[in-house]
Amino acid sequence: MRSGFTLIELIVVLSIISIIAAFAVPQFSKTILRSKARSAMTNISIIHAANALFLSRSGANTTAGDVAAINTALGLNIKADGATYSCSSGTECTATGTGFVVTTPNTSSGVATCTGTSCP
């Protein structure tokens, strides 16, 4: 008698693995997007705090238009990581990514809000 797996057994095992993968992959993608949105919220909060310090020192909000200019103007080391950051003069800083937008006003509240399908 030969030992080994039959073709039916292999097909059943592969079917079970593919069903599990069909559920796991979309959930993993959603988790990655939520993680990027949360990272953007944290970065926007850091940018807001640094901008408040910049305002107290220079008397004006930063008008940095992209993450490199924000890092230079505010002395930060923010990595874009799939989001596009921008600040407009005295109104707000935003981070835009795939399926989410994080915004914080340049006011004393500074609470970052996230809108979109991938926000936490």
N, C-alpha and C positions, 0 to 999 in steps of 0.2 A: 504494500500500500504506500502510495506516494503522499508525502506531507506537503502542504502548501495551501494557498487560498484559491478558491474557485472564482470564476469570472463574476458570478452573481454576488459573492461576498465583496469583491472589490468595487463593483458598481454601487452596492448599498453604502459602503463606507464613503466613497466619493460623493454620493448624493447627500449624505448627512453633512459632510464637510462643506459642500457648496451651499446648502441651506443655511448653515450657521454663518458662513461668510456673507451671504446675502443680507443678513440682519446686521452683522457687525460693521461692515464697511461704511454704510451711510451714517451710522451712529458715530463712528470714529471721525468722519468728515465734519459732522455737526460739532463735535467736541473740539476739533481743531479751530473751527471758525469762532466758537464761543471763547476759546482761549485767546485768540488774536484780538477779539473785541475787548476782553478784559484787560489785556496788555495795553491796548490803545487808551482805555479809560484811565489806567494808572499813569501812562505817559502824559495824558492831557492834564491830569491833576498835578503832576510834577511841573509841567510847563506853566500852569496857572500860578503855582507857588513861586517859581523862578521869575515869572513876569511881574508878580506883586513886589518882589524884591527889586527888580529892575525899575519898576515904577517909582518906588520909594527913593531910589538912588538918583534916577535921571529925570523924574518928573513926567515921563511919558511911557505909554505902553510900547512894546516892541511891534514893529510892523513886518517882522520876518515872514517871508512867504513860503518857505519850505523847511524841511527838517534840518538841512545843513545850515541854513541861515539862523534858524531857531537855536541850534546848538552853539553857533558862534556868538550870537547876540546875548544869550542867557547863560553861557558857560556850562552847557549840559552835554551829555553824551547819549542822546536818544537814538535808538536804532529804529528805522522805519518798520521793518518786519511785516510787510504786506499792507501797511496803511500809509496814506498820504496826509501829512500834517501841514497846517497853515494857520497863521494868525492874521486877523485883520485889525487895523488900527483902532484900539480901544473898545472893540465890540466883543469879539469872541475868538477862541482858538478851536479848531476842529481837527478831527482825524477821520478820514474816510477810507473804508476798506471794502472788501467784497461783502455786500449785504448789511453793512452797518455804518452809522455816522455817530461819532462821539463829539459832543459840544460842551464847552464851558464858557460862560460869560466872564469877561474881565472885570468882575465886581468882587465885593468882599465875600459873597457866598461861595463862589468857585466850585460848586458841586457839579461834577461831570454827569451828563445825561447821555444815554445811548439809545438810538432808535434804529430799528431794522430787524430783520428776521433772525440774526445771529447774536443779538445782544443778550447778555446774562440777565 
